[in-house]
Amino acid sequence: MHPEDVKAELRKRFATVSAFEARYELPAKSVHDLLRGRASARVEKAIKAAIERPVSDFSKSECSDVSETRSSTHRKIEKAR
């Protein structure tokens, strides 16, 4: 699989790659490192396990927790009057 396809699949299931890393208790940026050529059997195994499972196996509440956290910290742009 192309690295962008891997990241896209993880985002479909977990909303962000960081949320995937947190869910599988992986170090931050470990997916990025793996996709850039740094070998890690643990990260590779976690990615394969997540991608092989149907999207429906991941509850929406897991993904919404991340989305709510992100949106609450996002700056709101006010319209100019």
mmJSON file of the N, C-alpha and C atoms, coordinates in Angstrom:
{"data_MODEL":{"atom_site":{
"group_PDB":["ATOM","ATOM","ATOM","ATOM","ATOM","ATOM","ATOM","ATOM","ATOM","ATOM","ATOM","ATOM","ATOM","ATOM","ATOM","ATOM","ATOM","ATOM","ATOM","ATOM","ATOM","ATOM","ATOM","ATOM","ATOM","ATOM","ATOM","ATOM","ATOM","ATOM","ATOM","ATOM","ATOM","ATOM","ATOM","ATOM","ATOM","ATOM","ATOM","ATOM","ATOM","ATOM","ATOM","ATOM","ATOM","ATOM","ATOM","ATOM","ATOM","ATOM","ATOM","ATOM","ATOM","ATOM","ATOM","ATOM","ATOM","ATOM","ATOM","ATOM","ATOM","ATOM","ATOM","ATOM","ATOM","ATOM","ATOM","ATOM","ATOM","ATOM","ATOM","ATOM","ATOM","ATOM","ATOM","ATOM","ATOM","ATOM","ATOM","ATOM","ATOM","ATOM","ATOM","ATOM","ATOM","ATOM","ATOM","ATOM","ATOM","ATOM","ATOM","ATOM","ATOM","ATOM","ATOM","ATOM","ATOM","ATOM","ATOM","ATOM","ATOM","ATOM","ATOM","ATOM","ATOM","ATOM","ATOM","ATOM","ATOM","ATOM","ATOM","ATOM","ATOM","ATOM","ATOM","ATOM","ATOM","ATOM","ATOM","ATOM","ATOM","ATOM","ATOM","ATOM","ATOM","ATOM","ATOM","ATOM","ATOM","ATOM","ATOM","ATOM","ATOM","ATOM","ATOM","ATOM","ATOM","ATOM","ATOM","ATOM","ATOM","ATOM","ATOM","ATOM","ATOM","ATOM","ATOM","ATOM","ATOM","ATOM","ATOM","ATOM","ATOM","ATOM","ATOM","ATOM","ATOM","ATOM","ATOM","ATOM","ATOM","ATOM","ATOM","ATOM","ATOM","ATOM","ATOM","ATOM","ATOM","ATOM","ATOM","ATOM","ATOM","ATOM","ATOM","ATOM","ATOM","ATOM","ATOM","ATOM","ATOM","ATOM","ATOM","ATOM","ATOM","ATOM","ATOM","ATOM","ATOM","ATOM","ATOM","ATOM","ATOM","ATOM","ATOM","ATOM","ATOM","ATOM","ATOM","ATOM","ATOM","ATOM","ATOM","ATOM","ATOM","ATOM","ATOM","ATOM","ATOM","ATOM","ATOM","ATOM","ATOM","ATOM","ATOM","ATOM","ATOM","ATOM","ATOM","ATOM","ATOM","ATOM","ATOM","ATOM","ATOM","ATOM","ATOM","ATOM","ATOM","ATOM","ATOM","ATOM","ATOM","ATOM","ATOM","ATOM","ATOM","ATOM","ATOM","ATOM","ATOM","ATOM","ATOM"],
"id":[1,2,3,4,5,6,7,8,9,10,11,12,13,14,15,16,17,18,19,20,21,22,23,24,25,26,27,28,29,30,31,32,33,34,35,36,37,38,39,40,41,42,43,44,45,46,47,48,49,50,51,52,53,54,55,56,57,58,59,60,61,62,63,64,65,66,67,68,69,70,71,72,73,74,75,76,77,78,79,80,81,82,83,84,85,86,87,88,89,90,91,92,93,94,95,96,97,98,99,100,101,102,103,104,105,106,107,108,109,110,111,112,113,114,115,116,117,118,119,120,121,122,123,124,125,126,127,128,129,130,131,132,133,134,135,136,137,138,139,140,141,142,143,144,145,146,147,148,149,150,151,152,153,154,155,156,157,158,159,160,161,162,163,164,165,166,167,168,169,170,171,172,173,174,175,176,177,178,179,180,181,182,183,184,185,186,187,188,189,190,191,192,193,194,195,196,197,198,199,200,201,202,203,204,205,206,207,208,209,210,211,212,213,214,215,216,217,218,219,220,221,222,223,224,225,226,227,228,229,230,231,232,233,234,235,236,237,238,239,240,241,242,243],
"type_symbol":["N","C","C","N","C","C","N","C","C","N","C","C","N","C","C","N","C","C","N","C","C","N","C","C","N","C","C","N","C","C","N","C","C","N","C","C","N","C","C","N","C","C","N","C","C","N","C","C","N","C","C","N","C","C","N","C","C","N","C","C","N","C","C","N","C","C","N","C","C","N","C","C","N","C","C","N","C","C","N","C","C","N","C","C","N","C","C","N","C","C","N","C","C","N","C","C","N","C","C","N","C","C","N","C","C","N","C","C","N","C","C","N","C","C","N","C","C","N","C","C","N","C","C","N","C","C","N","C","C","N","C","C","N","C","C","N","C","C","N","C","C","N","C","C","N","C","C","N","C","C","N","C","C","N","C","C","N","C","C","N","C","C","N","C","C","N","C","C","N","C","C","N","C","C","N","C","C","N","C","C","N","C","C","N","C","C","N","C","C","N","C","C","N","C","C","N","C","C","N","C","C","N","C","C","N","C","C","N","C","C","N","C","C","N","C","C","N","C","C","N","C","C","N","C","C","N","C","C","N","C","C","N","C","C","N","C","C","N","C","C","N","C","C"],
"label_atom_id":["N","CA","C","N","CA","C","N","CA","C","N","CA","C","N","CA","C","N","CA","C","N","CA","C","N","CA","C","N","CA","C","N","CA","C","N","CA","C","N","CA","C","N","CA","C","N","CA","C","N","CA","C","N","CA","C","N","CA","C","N","CA","C","N","CA","C","N","CA","C","N","CA","C","N","CA","C","N","CA","C","N","CA","C","N","CA","C","N","CA","C","N","CA","C","N","CA","C","N","CA","C","N","CA","C","N","CA","C","N","CA","C","N","CA","C","N","CA","C","N","CA","C","N","CA","C","N","CA","C","N","CA","C","N","CA","C","N","CA","C","N","CA","C","N","CA","C","N","CA","C","N","CA","C","N","CA","C","N","CA","C","N","CA","C","N","CA","C","N","CA","C","N","CA","C","N","CA","C","N","CA","C","N","CA","C","N","CA","C","N","CA","C","N","CA","C","N","CA","C","N","CA","C","N","CA","C","N","CA","C","N","CA","C","N","CA","C","N","CA","C","N","CA","C","N","CA","C","N","CA","C","N","CA","C","N","CA","C","N","CA","C","N","CA","C","N","CA","C","N","CA","C","N","CA","C","N","CA","C","N","CA","C","N","CA","C","N","CA","C","N","CA","C","N","CA","C","N","CA","C","N","CA","C"],
"label_alt_id":[null,null,null,null,null,null,null,null,null,null,null,null,null,null,null,null,null,null,null,null,null,null,null,null,null,null,null,null,null,null,null,null,null,null,null,null,null,null,null,null,null,null,null,null,null,null,null,null,null,null,null,null,null,null,null,null,null,null,null,null,null,null,null,null,null,null,null,null,null,null,null,null,null,null,null,null,null,null,null,null,null,null,null,null,null,null,null,null,null,null,null,null,null,null,null,null,null,null,null,null,null,null,null,null,null,null,null,null,null,null,null,null,null,null,null,null,null,null,null,null,null,null,null,null,null,null,null,null,null,null,null,null,null,null,null,null,null,null,null,null,null,null,null,null,null,null,null,null,null,null,null,null,null,null,null,null,null,null,null,null,null,null,null,null,null,null,null,null,null,null,null,null,null,null,null,null,null,null,null,null,null,null,null,null,null,null,null,null,null,null,null,null,null,null,null,null,null,null,null,null,null,null,null,null,null,null,null,null,null,null,null,null,null,null,null,null,null,null,null,null,null,null,null,null,null,null,null,null,null,null,null,null,null,null,null,null,null,null,null,null,null,null,null],
"label_comp_id":["MET","MET","MET","HIS","HIS","HIS","PRO","PRO","PRO","GLU","GLU","GLU","ASP","ASP","ASP","VAL","VAL","VAL","LYS","LYS","LYS","ALA","ALA","ALA","GLU","GLU","GLU","LEU","LEU","LEU","ARG","ARG","ARG","LYS","LYS","LYS","ARG","ARG","ARG","PHE","PHE","PHE","ALA","ALA","ALA","THR","THR","THR","VAL","VAL","VAL","SER","SER","SER","ALA","ALA","ALA","PHE","PHE","PHE","GLU","GLU","GLU","ALA","ALA","ALA","ARG","ARG","ARG","TYR","TYR","TYR","GLU","GLU","GLU","LEU","LEU","LEU","PRO","PRO","PRO","ALA","ALA","ALA","LYS","LYS","LYS","SER","SER","SER","VAL","VAL","VAL","HIS","HIS","HIS","ASP","ASP","ASP","LEU","LEU","LEU","LEU","LEU","LEU","ARG","ARG","ARG","GLY","GLY","GLY","ARG","ARG","ARG","ALA","ALA","ALA","SER","SER","SER","ALA","ALA","ALA","ARG","ARG","ARG","VAL","VAL","VAL","GLU","GLU","GLU","LYS","LYS","LYS","ALA","ALA","ALA","ILE","ILE","ILE","LYS","LYS","LYS","ALA","ALA","ALA","ALA","ALA","ALA","ILE","ILE","ILE","GLU","GLU","GLU","ARG","ARG","ARG","PRO","PRO","PRO","VAL","VAL","VAL","SER","SER","SER","ASP","ASP","ASP","PHE","PHE","PHE","SER","SER","SER","LYS","LYS","LYS","SER","SER","SER","GLU","GLU","GLU","CYS","CYS","CYS","SER","SER","SER","ASP","ASP","ASP","VAL","VAL","VAL","SER","SER","SER","GLU","GLU","GLU","THR","THR","THR","ARG","ARG","ARG","SER","SER","SER","SER","SER","SER","THR","THR","THR","HIS","HIS","HIS","ARG","ARG","ARG","LYS","LYS","LYS","ILE","ILE","ILE","GLU","GLU","GLU","LYS","LYS","LYS","ALA","ALA","ALA","ARG","ARG","ARG"],
"label_asym_id":["A","A","A","A","A","A","A","A","A","A","A","A","A","A","A","A","A","A","A","A","A","A","A","A","A","A","A","A","A","A","A","A","A","A","A","A","A","A","A","A","A","A","A","A","A","A","A","A","A","A","A","A","A","A","A","A","A","A","A","A","A","A","A","A","A","A","A","A","A","A","A","A","A","A","A","A","A","A","A","A","A","A","A","A","A","A","A","A","A","A","A","A","A","A","A","A","A","A","A","A","A","A","A","A","A","A","A","A","A","A","A","A","A","A","A","A","A","A","A","A","A","A","A","A","A","A","A","A","A","A","A","A","A","A","A","A","A","A","A","A","A","A","A","A","A","A","A","A","A","A","A","A","A","A","A","A","A","A","A","A","A","A","A","A","A","A","A","A","A","A","A","A","A","A","A","A","A","A","A","A","A","A","A","A","A","A","A","A","A","A","A","A","A","A","A","A","A","A","A","A","A","A","A","A","A","A","A","A","A","A","A","A","A","A","A","A","A","A","A","A","A","A","A","A","A","A","A","A","A","A","A","A","A","A","A","A","A","A","A","A","A","A","A"],
"label_entity_id":["1","1","1","1","1","1","1","1","1","1","1","1","1","1","1","1","1","1","1","1","1","1","1","1","1","1","1","1","1","1","1","1","1","1","1","1","1","1","1","1","1","1","1","1","1","1","1","1","1","1","1","1","1","1","1","1","1","1","1","1","1","1","1","1","1","1","1","1","1","1","1","1","1","1","1","1","1","1","1","1","1","1","1","1","1","1","1","1","1","1","1","1","1","1","1","1","1","1","1","1","1","1","1","1","1","1","1","1","1","1","1","1","1","1","1","1","1","1","1","1","1","1","1","1","1","1","1","1","1","1","1","1","1","1","1","1","1","1","1","1","1","1","1","1","1","1","1","1","1","1","1","1","1","1","1","1","1","1","1","1","1","1","1","1","1","1","1","1","1","1","1","1","1","1","1","1","1","1","1","1","1","1","1","1","1","1","1","1","1","1","1","1","1","1","1","1","1","1","1","1","1","1","1","1","1","1","1","1","1","1","1","1","1","1","1","1","1","1","1","1","1","1","1","1","1","1","1","1","1","1","1","1","1","1","1","1","1","1","1","1","1","1","1"],
"label_seq_id":[1,1,1,2,2,2,3,3,3,4,4,4,5,5,5,6,6,6,7,7,7,8,8,8,9,9,9,10,10,10,11,11,11,12,12,12,13,13,13,14,14,14,15,15,15,16,16,16,17,17,17,18,18,18,19,19,19,20,20,20,21,21,21,22,22,22,23,23,23,24,24,24,25,25,25,26,26,26,27,27,27,28,28,28,29,29,29,30,30,30,31,31,31,32,32,32,33,33,33,34,34,34,35,35,35,36,36,36,37,37,37,38,38,38,39,39,39,40,40,40,41,41,41,42,42,42,43,43,43,44,44,44,45,45,45,46,46,46,47,47,47,48,48,48,49,49,49,50,50,50,51,51,51,52,52,52,53,53,53,54,54,54,55,55,55,56,56,56,57,57,57,58,58,58,59,59,59,60,60,60,61,61,61,62,62,62,63,63,63,64,64,64,65,65,65,66,66,66,67,67,67,68,68,68,69,69,69,70,70,70,71,71,71,72,72,72,73,73,73,74,74,74,75,75,75,76,76,76,77,77,77,78,78,78,79,79,79,80,80,80,81,81,81],
"pdbx_PDB_ins_code":[null,null,null,null,null,null,null,null,null,null,null,null,null,null,null,null,null,null,null,null,null,null,null,null,null,null,null,null,null,null,null,null,null,null,null,null,null,null,null,null,null,null,null,null,null,null,null,null,null,null,null,null,null,null,null,null,null,null,null,null,null,null,null,null,null,null,null,null,null,null,null,null,null,null,null,null,null,null,null,null,null,null,null,null,null,null,null,null,null,null,null,null,null,null,null,null,null,null,null,null,null,null,null,null,null,null,null,null,null,null,null,null,null,null,null,null,null,null,null,null,null,null,null,null,null,null,null,null,null,null,null,null,null,null,null,null,null,null,null,null,null,null,null,null,null,null,null,null,null,null,null,null,null,null,null,null,null,null,null,null,null,null,null,null,null,null,null,null,null,null,null,null,null,null,null,null,null,null,null,null,null,null,null,null,null,null,null,null,null,null,null,null,null,null,null,null,null,null,null,null,null,null,null,null,null,null,null,null,null,null,null,null,null,null,null,null,null,null,null,null,null,null,null,null,null,null,null,null,null,null,null,null,null,null,null,null,null,null,null,null,null,null,null],
"Cartn_x":[0.83,0.0,0.874,0.416,1.122,0.993,2.027,1.973,0.761,0.373,-0.793,-2.075,-2.133,-3.301,-3.388,-2.247,-2.207,-2.733,-2.212,-2.655,-4.145,-4.613,-6.03,-6.905,-6.503,-7.268,-7.308,-6.186,-6.149,-7.039,-7.046,-7.892,-9.369,-9.718,-11.115,-11.594,-10.711,-11.092,-10.949,-9.976,-9.644,-9.702,-10.058,-10.127,-8.751,-7.735,-6.378,-5.386,-4.216,-3.158,-2.718,-2.701,-2.329,-3.295,-4.58,-5.577,-5.329,-4.941,-4.583,-3.404,-2.372,-1.184,-1.541,-2.402,-2.825,-3.626,-4.517,-5.373,-4.539,-3.496,-2.641,-1.408,-1.397,-0.299,1.066,1.111,2.343,2.948,4.251,4.877,4.369,4.352,3.957,4.877,4.299,5.017,5.567,5.157,5.688,5.203,3.979,3.468,4.264,4.477,5.276,6.67,7.287,8.624,8.62,7.622,7.542,7.387,6.519,6.261,7.432,8.342,9.552,10.743,10.499,11.541,12.151,11.758,12.298,11.518,12.172,11.508,10.997,9.77,9.185,8.118,8.423,7.481,6.199,6.317,5.149,4.182,4.711,3.871,3.266,4.068,3.577,2.45,2.613,1.584,0.287,0.398,-0.782,-1.512,-0.766,-1.373,-2.102,-1.455,-2.096,-3.363,-3.326,-4.504,-5.643,-5.342,-6.377,-6.957,-6.118,-6.586,-7.371,-7.033,-7.734,-9.138,-9.379,-10.715,-11.632,-12.901,-13.844,-14.017,-14.311,-14.503,-15.595,-16.62,-17.733,-17.312,-16.147,-15.657,-15.232,-14.96,-14.516,-15.728,-16.01,-17.208,-17.054,-18.162,-18.139,-17.742,-18.019,-17.671,-16.165,-15.409,-13.949,-13.453,-14.009,-13.589,-14.138,-15.367,-15.962,-15.234,-14.686,-13.924,-12.777,-12.091,-10.966,-11.466,-12.53,-13.056,-13.544,-14.232,-14.72,-13.576,-12.528,-11.371,-10.73,-10.57,-9.95,-10.792,-12.092,-12.938,-13.06,-12.978,-13.113,-11.88,-10.759,-9.543,-9.287,-10.104,-9.936,-10.418,-9.628,-10.031,-11.222,-12.131,-13.288,-12.995,-13.279,-13.022,-14.332,-14.286,-15.481,-15.58,-16.81,-17.042,-16.755,-16.15,-15.897,-17.207,-17.435,-18.698,-18.534],
"Cartn_y":[-1.188,0.0,1.251,2.25,3.527,4.186,4.861,5.501,6.421,7.154,8.033,7.23,6.051,5.175,4.641,4.319,3.832,4.914,6.134,7.232,7.522,7.453,7.705,6.657,5.407,4.35,4.56,4.946,5.199,6.381,7.409,8.577,8.217,7.329,6.9,6.218,5.483,4.692,5.449,6.345,6.983,8.508,9.102,10.559,11.191,10.744,11.251,10.104,10.264,9.271,9.295,10.462,10.582,9.813,9.843,9.099,7.596,7.15,5.739,5.384,6.217,5.946,5.888,6.78,6.782,5.523,5.13,3.958,2.693,2.567,1.381,1.576,2.665,2.962,2.946,3.627,3.741,5.121,5.241,6.557,7.547,8.807,9.856,9.816,10.025,10.055,8.693,7.629,6.306,5.846,6.2,5.839,6.605,7.879,8.706,8.092,7.708,7.111,5.822,4.969,3.702,3.94,4.872,5.135,5.818,6.357,6.961,6.003,4.747,3.749,3.242,3.761,3.292,2.057,0.938,-0.336,-0.397,-0.902,-1.134,-2.202,-3.388,-4.498,-4.205,-3.547,-3.242,-2.292,-1.251,-0.286,-0.943,-1.7,-2.382,-3.354,-4.086,-5.035,-4.303,-3.163,-2.384,-1.84,-1.353,-0.836,-1.945,-3.091,-4.215,-4.648,-4.698,-5.101,-4.11,-2.832,-1.805,-1.789,-1.93,-1.849,-3.1,-4.242,-5.474,-5.525,-4.805,-4.79,-3.871,-4.24,-3.345,-2.042,-0.99,0.316,0.237,-0.566,-0.666,-1.233,-1.879,-2.412,-1.308,-0.135,0.968,1.832,1.986,2.731,4.2,4.822,6.243,7.081,6.599,7.377,7.529,6.537,6.642,7.769,7.859,8.895,10.252,10.295,11.578,12.21,11.396,11.95,12.8,12.315,13.041,14.273,14.135,15.26,16.366,16.006,17.008,17.745,17.031,17.655,18.636,18.22,19.087,20.317,20.128,21.259,22.251,21.786,22.699,23.58,23.147,23.95,24.781,24.561,25.292,26.729,27.663,29.071,29.333,30.098,30.497,31.851,31.967,33.225,34.007,35.194,36.02,36.822,37.018,37.806,39.282,39.911,41.356,42.095,43.084,43.858,45.094],
"Cartn_z":[0.0,0.0,0.0,-0.683,-0.705,0.682,1.147,2.472,2.664,1.632,1.753,1.908,1.274,1.427,2.853,3.429,4.814,5.745,5.584,6.447,6.244,5.011,4.737,5.426,5.375,6.04,7.55,8.116,9.561,9.925,9.093,9.356,9.239,8.31,8.169,9.437,10.075,11.241,12.566,12.653,13.934,13.914,12.822,12.641,12.431,13.154,12.958,13.15,12.582,12.78,14.247,14.853,16.269,17.167,16.833,17.613,17.486,16.3,16.107,16.997,16.991,17.803,19.287,19.722,21.131,21.463,20.578,20.821,20.949,20.139,20.169,21.053,21.811,22.732,22.034,20.91,20.132,20.384,20.226,20.391,19.341,19.698,18.755,17.538,16.395,15.106,14.679,15.345,14.988,13.614,13.244,11.908,10.862,11.102,10.198,10.006,11.106,11.035,10.229,10.465,9.742,8.243,7.885,6.472,5.776,6.559,5.979,5.985,6.403,6.279,7.565,8.698,9.979,10.411,10.5,10.788,12.227,12.366,13.678,13.532,14.015,13.903,14.672,15.818,16.652,15.933,15.319,14.606,13.369,12.658,11.461,11.808,12.894,13.332,13.699,14.381,14.77,13.541,12.571,11.341,10.602,10.455,9.761,10.474,11.797,12.571,12.376,12.373,12.227,10.819,9.827,8.443,8.039,8.583,8.232,8.814,9.908,10.53,9.744,9.6,8.913,9.687,8.975,9.603,10.666,10.44,11.385,12.74,12.822,14.094,15.057,14.544,15.371,15.679,16.955,17.336,16.987,16.671,16.335,17.534,18.737,19.928,20.073,19.647,19.723,18.839,17.641,16.709,17.113,17.636,17.994,19.171,20.07,21.183,20.671,19.658,19.089,18.362,17.572,16.812,17.733,18.823,19.75,20.408,20.76,21.388,20.423,19.185,18.199,17.928,17.747,17.394,18.544,19.78,20.897,21.065,20.539,20.651,19.403,18.385,17.132,17.299,16.825,16.916,16.021,16.516,15.716,15.12,13.842,13.14,13.109,13.662,13.705,12.413,11.956,10.75,11.04,10.094,10.236,10.076,10.925,10.853,10.058],
"occupancy":[1.0,1.0,1.0,1.0,1.0,1.0,1.0,1.0,1.0,1.0,1.0,1.0,1.0,1.0,1.0,1.0,1.0,1.0,1.0,1.0,1.0,1.0,1.0,1.0,1.0,1.0,1.0,1.0,1.0,1.0,1.0,1.0,1.0,1.0,1.0,1.0,1.0,1.0,1.0,1.0,1.0,1.0,1.0,1.0,1.0,1.0,1.0,1.0,1.0,1.0,1.0,1.0,1.0,1.0,1.0,1.0,1.0,1.0,1.0,1.0,1.0,1.0,1.0,1.0,1.0,1.0,1.0,1.0,1.0,1.0,1.0,1.0,1.0,1.0,1.0,1.0,1.0,1.0,1.0,1.0,1.0,1.0,1.0,1.0,1.0,1.0,1.0,1.0,1.0,1.0,1.0,1.0,1.0,1.0,1.0,1.0,1.0,1.0,1.0,1.0,1.0,1.0,1.0,1.0,1.0,1.0,1.0,1.0,1.0,1.0,1.0,1.0,1.0,1.0,1.0,1.0,1.0,1.0,1.0,1.0,1.0,1.0,1.0,1.0,1.0,1.0,1.0,1.0,1.0,1.0,1.0,1.0,1.0,1.0,1.0,1.0,1.0,1.0,1.0,1.0,1.0,1.0,1.0,1.0,1.0,1.0,1.0,1.0,1.0,1.0,1.0,1.0,1.0,1.0,1.0,1.0,1.0,1.0,1.0,1.0,1.0,1.0,1.0,1.0,1.0,1.0,1.0,1.0,1.0,1.0,1.0,1.0,1.0,1.0,1.0,1.0,1.0,1.0,1.0,1.0,1.0,1.0,1.0,1.0,1.0,1.0,1.0,1.0,1.0,1.0,1.0,1.0,1.0,1.0,1.0,1.0,1.0,1.0,1.0,1.0,1.0,1.0,1.0,1.0,1.0,1.0,1.0,1.0,1.0,1.0,1.0,1.0,1.0,1.0,1.0,1.0,1.0,1.0,1.0,1.0,1.0,1.0,1.0,1.0,1.0,1.0,1.0,1.0,1.0,1.0,1.0,1.0,1.0,1.0,1.0,1.0,1.0,1.0,1.0,1.0,1.0,1.0,1.0],
"B_iso_or_equiv":[0.0,0.0,0.0,0.0,0.0,0.0,0.0,0.0,0.0,0.0,0.0,0.0,0.0,0.0,0.0,0.0,0.0,0.0,0.0,0.0,0.0,0.0,0.0,0.0,0.0,0.0,0.0,0.0,0.0,0.0,0.0,0.0,0.0,0.0,0.0,0.0,0.0,0.0,0.0,0.0,0.0,0.0,0.0,0.0,0.0,0.0,0.0,0.0,0.0,0.0,0.0,0.0,0.0,0.0,0.0,0.0,0.0,0.0,0.0,0.0,0.0,0.0,0.0,0.0,0.0,0.0,0.0,0.0,0.0,0.0,0.0,0.0,0.0,0.0,0.0,0.0,0.0,0.0,0.0,0.0,0.0,0.0,0.0,0.0,0.0,0.0,0.0,0.0,0.0,0.0,0.0,0.0,0.0,0.0,0.0,0.0,0.0,0.0,0.0,0.0,0.0,0.0,0.0,0.0,0.0,0.0,0.0,0.0,0.0,0.0,0.0,0.0,0.0,0.0,0.0,0.0,0.0,0.0,0.0,0.0,0.0,0.0,0.0,0.0,0.0,0.0,0.0,0.0,0.0,0.0,0.0,0.0,0.0,0.0,0.0,0.0,0.0,0.0,0.0,0.0,0.0,0.0,0.0,0.0,0.0,0.0,0.0,0.0,0.0,0.0,0.0,0.0,0.0,0.0,0.0,0.0,0.0,0.0,0.0,0.0,0.0,0.0,0.0,0.0,0.0,0.0,0.0,0.0,0.0,0.0,0.0,0.0,0.0,0.0,0.0,0.0,0.0,0.0,0.0,0.0,0.0,0.0,0.0,0.0,0.0,0.0,0.0,0.0,0.0,0.0,0.0,0.0,0.0,0.0,0.0,0.0,0.0,0.0,0.0,0.0,0.0,0.0,0.0,0.0,0.0,0.0,0.0,0.0,0.0,0.0,0.0,0.0,0.0,0.0,0.0,0.0,0.0,0.0,0.0,0.0,0.0,0.0,0.0,0.0,0.0,0.0,0.0,0.0,0.0,0.0,0.0,0.0,0.0,0.0,0.0,0.0,0.0,0.0,0.0,0.0,0.0,0.0,0.0],
"pdbx_formal_charge":[null,null,null,null,null,null,null,null,null,null,null,null,null,null,null,null,null,null,null,null,null,null,null,null,null,null,null,null,null,null,null,null,null,null,null,null,null,null,null,null,null,null,null,null,null,null,null,null,null,null,null,null,null,null,null,null,null,null,null,null,null,null,null,null,null,null,null,null,null,null,null,null,null,null,null,null,null,null,null,null,null,null,null,null,null,null,null,null,null,null,null,null,null,null,null,null,null,null,null,null,null,null,null,null,null,null,null,null,null,null,null,null,null,null,null,null,null,null,null,null,null,null,null,null,null,null,null,null,null,null,null,null,null,null,null,null,null,null,null,null,null,null,null,null,null,null,null,null,null,null,null,null,null,null,null,null,null,null,null,null,null,null,null,null,null,null,null,null,null,null,null,null,null,null,null,null,null,null,null,null,null,null,null,null,null,null,null,null,null,null,null,null,null,null,null,null,null,null,null,null,null,null,null,null,null,null,null,null,null,null,null,null,null,null,null,null,null,null,null,null,null,null,null,null,null,null,null,null,null,null,null,null,null,null,null,null,null,null,null,null,null,null,null],
"auth_seq_id":[1,1,1,2,2,2,3,3,3,4,4,4,5,5,5,6,6,6,7,7,7,8,8,8,9,9,9,10,10,10,11,11,11,12,12,12,13,13,13,14,14,14,15,15,15,16,16,16,17,17,17,18,18,18,19,19,19,20,20,20,21,21,21,22,22,22,23,23,23,24,24,24,25,25,25,26,26,26,27,27,27,28,28,28,29,29,29,30,30,30,31,31,31,32,32,32,33,33,33,34,34,34,35,35,35,36,36,36,37,37,37,38,38,38,39,39,39,40,40,40,41,41,41,42,42,42,43,43,43,44,44,44,45,45,45,46,46,46,47,47,47,48,48,48,49,49,49,50,50,50,51,51,51,52,52,52,53,53,53,54,54,54,55,55,55,56,56,56,57,57,57,58,58,58,59,59,59,60,60,60,61,61,61,62,62,62,63,63,63,64,64,64,65,65,65,66,66,66,67,67,67,68,68,68,69,69,69,70,70,70,71,71,71,72,72,72,73,73,73,74,74,74,75,75,75,76,76,76,77,77,77,78,78,78,79,79,79,80,80,80,81,81,81],
"auth_comp_id":["MET","MET","MET","HIS","HIS","HIS","PRO","PRO","PRO","GLU","GLU","GLU","ASP","ASP","ASP","VAL","VAL","VAL","LYS","LYS","LYS","ALA","ALA","ALA","GLU","GLU","GLU","LEU","LEU","LEU","ARG","ARG","ARG","LYS","LYS","LYS","ARG","ARG","ARG","PHE","PHE","PHE","ALA","ALA","ALA","THR","THR","THR","VAL","VAL","VAL","SER","SER","SER","ALA","ALA","ALA","PHE","PHE","PHE","GLU","GLU","GLU","ALA","ALA","ALA","ARG","ARG","ARG","TYR","TYR","TYR","GLU","GLU","GLU","LEU","LEU","LEU","PRO","PRO","PRO","ALA","ALA","ALA","LYS","LYS","LYS","SER","SER","SER","VAL","VAL","VAL","HIS","HIS","HIS","ASP","ASP","ASP","LEU","LEU","LEU","LEU","LEU","LEU","ARG","ARG","ARG","GLY","GLY","GLY","ARG","ARG","ARG","ALA","ALA","ALA","SER","SER","SER","ALA","ALA","ALA","ARG","ARG","ARG","VAL","VAL","VAL","GLU","GLU","GLU","LYS","LYS","LYS","ALA","ALA","ALA","ILE","ILE","ILE","LYS","LYS","LYS","ALA","ALA","ALA","ALA","ALA","ALA","ILE","ILE","ILE","GLU","GLU","GLU","ARG","ARG","ARG","PRO","PRO","PRO","VAL","VAL","VAL","SER","SER","SER","ASP","ASP","ASP","PHE","PHE","PHE","SER","SER","SER","LYS","LYS","LYS","SER","SER","SER","GLU","GLU","GLU","CYS","CYS","CYS","SER","SER","SER","ASP","ASP","ASP","VAL","VAL","VAL","SER","SER","SER","GLU","GLU","GLU","THR","THR","THR","ARG","ARG","ARG","SER","SER","SER","SER","SER","SER","THR","THR","THR","HIS","HIS","HIS","ARG","ARG","ARG","LYS","LYS","LYS","ILE","ILE","ILE","GLU","GLU","GLU","LYS","LYS","LYS","ALA","ALA","ALA","ARG","ARG","ARG"],
"auth_asym_id":["A","A","A","A","A","A","A","A","A","A","A","A","A","A","A","A","A","A","A","A","A","A","A","A","A","A","A","A","A","A","A","A","A","A","A","A","A","A","A","A","A","A","A","A","A","A","A","A","A","A","A","A","A","A","A","A","A","A","A","A","A","A","A","A","A","A","A","A","A","A","A","A","A","A","A","A","A","A","A","A","A","A","A","A","A","A","A","A","A","A","A","A","A","A","A","A","A","A","A","A","A","A","A","A","A","A","A","A","A","A","A","A","A","A","A","A","A","A","A","A","A","A","A","A","A","A","A","A","A","A","A","A","A","A","A","A","A","A","A","A","A","A","A","A","A","A","A","A","A","A","A","A","A","A","A","A","A","A","A","A","A","A","A","A","A","A","A","A","A","A","A","A","A","A","A","A","A","A","A","A","A","A","A","A","A","A","A","A","A","A","A","A","A","A","A","A","A","A","A","A","A","A","A","A","A","A","A","A","A","A","A","A","A","A","A","A","A","A","A","A","A","A","A","A","A","A","A","A","A","A","A","A","A","A","A","A","A","A","A","A","A","A","A"],
"auth_atom_id":["N","CA","C","N","CA","C","N","CA","C","N","CA","C","N","CA","C","N","CA","C","N","CA","C","N","CA","C","N","CA","C","N","CA","C","N","CA","C","N","CA","C","N","CA","C","N","CA","C","N","CA","C","N","CA","C","N","CA","C","N","CA","C","N","CA","C","N","CA","C","N","CA","C","N","CA","C","N","CA","C","N","CA","C","N","CA","C","N","CA","C","N","CA","C","N","CA","C","N","CA","C","N","CA","C","N","CA","C","N","CA","C","N","CA","C","N","CA","C","N","CA","C","N","CA","C","N","CA","C","N","CA","C","N","CA","C","N","CA","C","N","CA","C","N","CA","C","N","CA","C","N","CA","C","N","CA","C","N","CA","C","N","CA","C","N","CA","C","N","CA","C","N","CA","C","N","CA","C","N","CA","C","N","CA","C","N","CA","C","N","CA","C","N","CA","C","N","CA","C","N","CA","C","N","CA","C","N","CA","C","N","CA","C","N","CA","C","N","CA","C","N","CA","C","N","CA","C","N","CA","C","N","CA","C","N","CA","C","N","CA","C","N","CA","C","N","CA","C","N","CA","C","N","CA","C","N","CA","C","N","CA","C","N","CA","C","N","CA","C","N","CA","C","N","CA","C","N","CA","C","N","CA","C"],
"pdbx_PDB_model_num":[1,1,1,1,1,1,1,1,1,1,1,1,1,1,1,1,1,1,1,1,1,1,1,1,1,1,1,1,1,1,1,1,1,1,1,1,1,1,1,1,1,1,1,1,1,1,1,1,1,1,1,1,1,1,1,1,1,1,1,1,1,1,1,1,1,1,1,1,1,1,1,1,1,1,1,1,1,1,1,1,1,1,1,1,1,1,1,1,1,1,1,1,1,1,1,1,1,1,1,1,1,1,1,1,1,1,1,1,1,1,1,1,1,1,1,1,1,1,1,1,1,1,1,1,1,1,1,1,1,1,1,1,1,1,1,1,1,1,1,1,1,1,1,1,1,1,1,1,1,1,1,1,1,1,1,1,1,1,1,1,1,1,1,1,1,1,1,1,1,1,1,1,1,1,1,1,1,1,1,1,1,1,1,1,1,1,1,1,1,1,1,1,1,1,1,1,1,1,1,1,1,1,1,1,1,1,1,1,1,1,1,1,1,1,1,1,1,1,1,1,1,1,1,1,1,1,1,1,1,1,1,1,1,1,1,1,1,1,1,1,1,1,1]
}}}
